[in-house]
Amino acid sequence: MRLHFGGFSFDPEGRELLERGRPVHLTPKALELLQHLLRARPRIVAKEEIYRKLWPDVVVVEANLSVHVAELRNALHDDSREPRFIRTVHRHGYGFIGEVREEIEPGPSGVRLRSGRREFELLDGENLVGRDADVRIRLNAPGISRHHARISVSGGRVTIEDLGSKNGTYVQGERVQGPRELRDGDEIRVSRELLVVFRSPATGSTITESD
């Protein structure tokens, strides 16, 4: 389950913070602090509880916690005087006060794309194609835009739409002008990359990629 707040999203299982799809670097302790505050929201968490969680069986000075709170606030562009996310209760502790939306991660759709020896598994919902770090089908060939195309899977129906890329998206040799339905065996060309749609289970020595 992924948690969304402001322009951020946090994956508690993968311990990953993203800002508008881009990874945000945090030290392990700052990530652990964020995770604990999100889990406890909207309760104000006492400093003693945070010490036990982040530094079990270790005596630490209060300055250590202040450093990680400051790191977290800096990553979230949060102002301690007018906080949007992290509230300080003087001499007591901290709490997460931002509005959080929970999103259950979509499951596999049973539809895959094959590109040479690589296979990409599509999820139910939207699957972005491009060269950016946040896309589902990541391709690095020249001429591919950061967010090049979108493949949507819903109720067994698969469609593709170009996202205004400079070099276009082609299905069966025809440039995609709007949402177009994809069928088993259809060939998608994105710059130099050729992707084939199929619903069969993965076999052989292919490399399955989910990122």
C-alpha positions in Angstrom: 0.0 0.0 0.0 1.4 3.4 -1.0 0.6 6.6 1.0 0.1 9.9 -0.8 0.4 13.4 0.7 0.9 16.7 -1.0 3.1 16.0 -4.0 4.7 13.0 -2.2 4.2 9.3 -2.0 5.7 6.8 0.4 6.0 3.1 0.1 6.2 1.6 3.6 7.3 -1.8 2.4 10.0 -0.6 0.0 10.9 2.3 2.4 10.9 4.7 -0.6 9.8 8.4 -0.7 9.0 9.9 -4.0 8.2 13.6 -4.9 6.1 13.7 -8.0 7.5 10.4 -9.1 11.2 11.2 -8.4 13.1 9.5 -5.5 13.9 11.6 -2.5 17.1 10.7 -0.7 16.7 10.3 3.1 19.0 8.6 5.6 17.7 5.3 7.0 16.8 6.9 10.3 14.9 9.7 8.7 12.9 7.1 6.6 12.2 5.1 9.8 11.0 8.3 11.5 8.7 9.2 8.6 7.3 5.6 8.6 6.7 5.7 12.4 5.0 9.1 12.3 2.8 8.1 9.3 1.8 4.8 11.1 0.9 6.7 14.3 -1.0 9.6 12.6 -2.7 11.8 13.8 -1.4 11.0 17.2 1.5 13.1 18.6 4.3 10.6 19.3 6.3 11.2 22.4 10.0 11.6 22.0 10.7 8.7 24.4 8.6 6.5 22.1 10.6 7.6 19.0 13.9 7.0 20.8 12.8 3.4 21.6 11.7 2.9 18.0 14.7 4.4 16.2 17.5 3.6 18.8 16.4 0.5 20.8 18.7 -0.2 23.7 20.9 2.7 22.9 21.1 6.0 24.9 21.1 9.0 22.5 21.1 12.7 23.0 18.0 14.7 22.0 20.1 16.5 19.3 20.2 13.3 17.2 16.4 13.3 16.9 16.3 17.0 16.1 18.8 16.4 13.2 16.6 13.7 11.7 13.4 15.8 12.1 15.2 18.7 10.3 16.3 16.4 7.5 12.7 15.1 7.1 11.3 18.6 7.1 13.9 19.7 4.5 13.0 16.8 2.2 9.3 17.6 2.6 9.8 21.4 2.1 8.0 21.8 5.5 8.2 24.9 7.6 8.4 24.3 11.4 6.6 27.6 12.0 3.7 26.8 9.6 3.9 23.0 9.2 2.0 21.1 6.6 3.2 17.7 7.6 5.3 17.5 10.7 4.0 19.2 13.8 6.1 19.8 16.9 4.6 19.8 20.4 7.2 21.5 22.5 8.9 19.3 25.1 6.7 16.4 24.1 7.1 15.0 20.6 6.1 15.1 16.9 3.1 14.2 14.8 2.2 13.8 11.2 -0.7 16.2 10.4 -0.8 16.1 6.6 -3.8 14.7 4.8 -2.9 11.2 3.7 -4.5 9.1 0.9 -4.0 5.4 0.9 -3.6 3.6 -2.4 -3.5 -0.2 -2.8 -0.9 -1.3 -5.3 -2.5 -2.7 -8.5 -1.9 -6.4 -9.2 -0.7 -8.1 -12.4 -3.1 -7.9 -15.3 -2.0 -11.1 -17.2 -0.8 -8.9 -20.1 2.9 -8.7 -20.9 5.2 -6.9 -23.4 8.2 -8.6 -25.0 11.2 -6.7 -26.3 13.9 -9.1 -27.4 14.8 -11.2 -24.4 13.1 -8.8 -21.9 9.6 -9.0 -20.7 7.6 -6.4 -18.9 4.5 -7.3 -16.9 1.6 -4.8 -17.1 -0.5 -4.0 -14.0 -4.2 -3.3 -13.9 -4.6 0.4 -14.5 -2.0 2.8 -16.1 1.5 1.7 -17.1 3.8 4.5 -18.3 6.3 3.9 -21.1 9.5 6.0 -21.3 13.0 6.6 -20.0 12.2 8.3 -16.6 12.8 6.5 -13.3 9.1 6.4 -12.3 7.7 4.6 -15.4 6.6 0.9 -15.5 8.2 0.1 -18.9 11.6 1.8 -18.9 13.4 2.1 -22.2 16.6 3.9 -22.8 16.9 4.0 -26.6 17.6 7.4 -28.2 14.5 9.3 -29.2 12.3 8.0 -26.3 10.7 10.7 -24.2 10.7 10.7 -20.4 7.0 9.9 -20.4 6.5 8.6 -24.0 3.2 6.6 -23.9 0.6 5.2 -21.6 -0.8 1.7 -21.7 -4.0 1.2 -19.7 -5.4 -2.2 -18.7 -9.1 -2.4 -17.5 -11.5 -5.3 -17.5 -9.2 -7.2 -19.9 -9.2 -4.4 -22.4 -5.7 -2.9 -23.2 -5.3 0.5 -24.8 -2.2 2.6 -25.7 -2.0 6.4 -26.0 0.9 8.6 -27.0 1.8 11.3 -24.4 2.8 14.0 -26.9 6.2 12.4 -27.6 8.4 14.0 -30.3 9.0 10.8 -32.2 5.6 9.3 -31.8 4.2 5.8 -30.9 3.4 3.3 -33.6 1.1 0.2 -33.5 1.3 -2.2 -36.4 3.2 0.5 -38.3 0.5 3.2 -37.8 1.2 6.2 -35.7 -1.1 6.4 -32.7 -3.2 9.5 -32.8 -5.5 8.8 -29.8 -6.3 5.9 -27.5 -5.9 2.7 -29.5 -6.9 -0.8 -28.4 -4.1 -3.4 -28.3 -4.6 -7.1 -29.2 -2.5 -10.2 -28.7 0.5 -10.1 -31.1 0.3 -6.4 -31.8 3.7 -4.7 -32.4 4.4 -1.4 -30.7 7.3 0.7 -31.9 8.8 3.4 -29.7 11.8 4.9 -31.3 14.1 1.9 -32.0 12.4 -0.3 -29.5 9.9 -3.0 -30.7 7.4 -4.3 -28.1 5.1 -7.3 -28.7 1.9 -7.7 -26.7 1.0 -11.2 -25.4 -1.1 -12.8 -22.7 0.8 -16.1 -22.4 2.7 -16.9 -19.2 6.4 -16.2 -19.3 8.6 -19.1 -20.5 12.2 -19.8 -21.3 15.1 -17.7 -20.2 13.6 -14.3 -20.6 14.3 -11.5 -18.1 11.2 -10.2 -16.4 11.3 -6.5 -15.6 8.8 -4.8 -13.4 10.4 -1.3 -13.2 
